[in-house]
Amino acid sequence: MPPPSRAHALALRPPALVSAVLTCTVVAGALAGCGGNGSSSSETTRTPPAPNTASFTGTPPSALASSASAAISSARASASAAASSASARASEFEASVSAESARRSAAAEKALKDVKGRGNALGEVAMTGLPKAQTGGVLAVLVTITNKTDRKASYAVRVDFEDAGHHVVETRYTGAENLEAGQKQQPIVFSTRPPEQKLTARLAKAERY
């Protein structure tokens, strides 16, 4: 029996399969095969997918510039705040001692008015410079007055602030009243001159009365 012809074979196949075969035959000129096993004469150009920016690390240049600007502004603000804070500390320090020192100063200046020489109590008075970090930049000295006698006494002290040439540019007074034997007091004397001016404190007079 002779083999069936191509048309007869197609007629024996299901309609869906016949349609698939015909379609495959029509596009044979464009594709070398059907079912994806062949390759086209020219590769189809594909658009690459967009990168997943969520996986990126680092800071974009514009953000870096913004961060640098913010850091500079913050540093300037901090410096300004530090300067203001130092000024405030100086004012607070002066205010804390000014009321009492004003009274001591007036009493001591009056007591030393007629004293000749350097006084009779230099050995009972000592001075120690205070750190400027503690005084807000103000030049200040802690005056320690100790009653080394066996009876109650009062003291008047004069402190001179001198420049590098040993010229007296400012004079301040302090003292202690009614100290018991062996008792001591430690008033603070500070210069009102600008901190930039280099001065040295010197014990000029000390009188016990």
C-alpha positions in Angstrom: 0.0 0.0 0.0 1.6 3.3 -1.0 2.4 5.9 1.8 -0.2 8.6 2.3 0.3 11.9 0.7 1.2 15.0 2.7 -2.3 16.4 2.3 -3.8 13.1 3.3 -1.6 13.0 6.4 -2.6 16.4 7.4 -6.2 15.5 7.0 -5.8 12.6 9.4 -4.4 14.9 12.2 -6.5 16.9 14.7 -7.4 20.5 13.6 -5.4 22.2 16.3 -2.2 20.3 15.3 -2.8 21.1 11.6 -3.1 24.8 12.4 0.2 24.7 14.4 2.0 22.9 11.5 0.7 25.4 8.9 1.7 28.3 11.1 5.1 26.9 11.6 5.5 26.4 7.8 4.4 30.0 7.0 6.9 31.7 9.2 9.7 29.3 8.2 11.1 32.1 6.0 11.7 34.3 9.0 12.7 31.6 11.4 14.8 28.6 10.8 12.7 26.4 13.0 9.6 26.3 15.2 9.3 25.6 18.8 12.3 27.9 19.8 15.0 25.4 19.1 16.4 27.4 16.1 18.1 30.7 16.1 17.1 33.8 14.1 19.2 35.3 11.4 19.7 38.4 13.5 19.6 38.6 17.3 16.8 40.6 18.7 18.1 43.7 20.6 17.1 43.7 24.2 16.9 46.8 26.5 19.0 46.2 29.7 17.0 46.3 32.9 17.3 49.4 35.1 19.8 49.0 38.0 18.4 48.3 41.4 19.4 51.5 43.2 18.2 50.1 46.5 21.4 48.0 46.6 23.7 51.0 46.1 25.9 52.3 49.0 27.5 55.7 49.5 26.2 59.3 49.3 25.5 61.1 46.1 27.8 64.2 45.5 25.0 66.7 46.1 24.2 65.1 49.5 27.9 65.2 50.4 28.1 68.9 49.6 25.1 69.5 51.7 26.5 67.5 54.6 29.8 69.4 54.4 28.0 72.7 54.4 26.0 71.6 57.4 29.1 70.5 59.3 30.8 73.9 58.6 27.8 75.8 59.8 27.6 73.6 62.9 31.3 74.2 63.6 30.9 78.0 63.3 27.9 77.9 65.6 29.8 75.9 68.2 32.7 78.4 68.1 30.4 81.3 68.5 28.6 79.6 71.3 32.0 78.8 73.0 33.0 82.4 72.8 29.7 83.6 74.2 30.0 81.0 77.0 33.5 82.1 77.9 32.3 85.7 78.1 29.3 84.7 80.2 31.6 82.7 82.6 33.8 85.7 83.0 30.8 88.0 83.8 29.4 85.4 86.2 32.8 85.0 88.0 33.2 88.7 88.4 29.6 89.1 89.6 30.0 86.3 92.2 32.9 88.1 93.9 32.2 91.8 93.1 29.7 92.5 95.9 31.9 91.1 98.7 35.2 92.3 97.2 33.8 95.9 96.9 33.2 96.0 100.6 36.5 94.4 101.4 38.3 96.7 99.0 36.8 99.9 100.6 37.7 98.8 104.1 41.3 97.8 103.1 42.0 100.9 101.2 40.9 103.0 104.2 43.1 101.0 106.5 46.1 101.3 104.3 45.7 105.0 103.7 48.3 106.1 106.3 50.5 103.0 106.3 54.2 103.6 105.5 56.3 101.1 103.7 54.9 97.7 102.9 53.1 97.1 106.2 53.5 94.7 109.1 51.8 91.6 107.8 53.6 90.5 104.6 54.5 87.2 106.3 50.8 86.4 106.9 49.6 86.9 103.3 50.2 84.7 100.3 48.9 84.8 96.7 48.2 82.1 94.2 47.1 82.7 90.5 43.8 81.1 89.5 43.6 79.3 86.1 42.0 81.4 83.5 39.9 78.4 82.4 38.3 78.7 85.9 37.8 82.5 85.8 36.6 82.8 82.2 39.8 84.4 81.0 39.9 87.0 83.8 43.3 87.5 85.5 42.7 86.7 89.1 44.6 85.8 92.3 43.6 84.0 95.4 44.8 85.9 98.4 45.3 83.7 101.5 45.4 85.7 104.8 46.3 83.8 107.9 46.2 85.3 111.4 49.5 84.0 112.9 49.1 85.9 116.1 47.5 84.7 119.4 44.6 87.2 119.2 41.9 88.4 116.9 43.0 90.8 114.2 42.0 92.4 110.9 44.0 92.7 107.7 44.3 95.0 104.8 46.0 94.0 101.5 47.1 95.9 98.4 47.8 94.1 95.2 49.4 95.8 92.2 49.1 94.5 88.6 52.3 95.2 86.7 53.1 95.0 83.0 56.3 93.5 81.5 58.2 96.7 82.4 57.2 96.4 86.0 55.0 99.5 85.7 51.9 99.4 87.9 48.9 99.6 85.6 46.2 98.7 88.2 45.9 98.6 92.0 43.3 96.5 93.9 42.6 96.1 97.6 41.2 93.3 99.7 41.3 92.2 103.3 39.9 90.1 106.2 38.1 91.3 109.3 38.1 89.9 112.8 40.1 86.8 112.2 40.5 84.6 115.2 44.0 83.3 116.1 45.1 80.7 113.5 42.1 81.4 111.3 42.4 82.3 107.6 40.4 83.7 104.8 40.9 83.6 101.0 39.4 86.5 99.2 39.8 86.8 95.4 41.3 89.8 93.7 40.9 90.2 89.9 42.1 92.7 87.3 39.6 94.7 85.2 42.1 95.0 82.4 41.5 93.2 79.1 42.7 89.5 79.2 45.0 90.1 76.2 47.1 92.5 78.3 49.9 90.5 80.0 50.0 91.5 83.6 51.6 90.1 86.8 50.1 90.4 90.3 52.4 91.6 93.1 51.8 91.8 96.8 52.4 95.5 97.5 51.2 96.0 101.1 49.8 94.0 103.9 48.8 95.5 107.2 47.5 93.9 110.4 45.4 96.2 112.6 
